[in-house]
């Protein structure tokens, strides 16, 4: 399938996903967060509410609740809906990161992830890299990686190159 068509379809379908999850259509990007630490999720939530995108936090202990206008916590994302996310933020405990690459979802991962030797921080100047990497499992390091990704997301050409690199992982 052509990359332009996939990105266009992702945009259309993520609007349906946002509607289903009662998120605003005002924000363009929709992110999946899979971090197991309840404390870290609570700390991140306060930072996420100020960002111009929507977040779906998938954790077992969630009661399918809206935590803010742009943040929803659910216990399980429907397998058919995963493909419509723009990126995933995960901790070291994620085992199936390859499956997200196959769905053209950009990863934001720890430098301690089991795939970290294969992942490279995206450099828009050189159009190299396939992810964004944070250095430690704390809210500031993760938030900094989120901001770097959002800066790239603003530029369609750069974001398209990043997605191409994810596909070629």
Buried (B, 14 or more C-beta within 10 A) or exposed (E): EEEEEBBEEBBEBBBEBBEEBEBEEEBBBBBBBBBBBEEBBEBBBEBBEEBEBBBBBBBEEBEEEEBBEBBBBBEEBEEEBBBBBBBBBBBBEBEEBEEBBEBBBBBBBBBEBEBBEEBBBBEBEEBEBBBBBBEEBBBEBBBBBBEBBBEBBEEEEBBBBBBEBBBEB
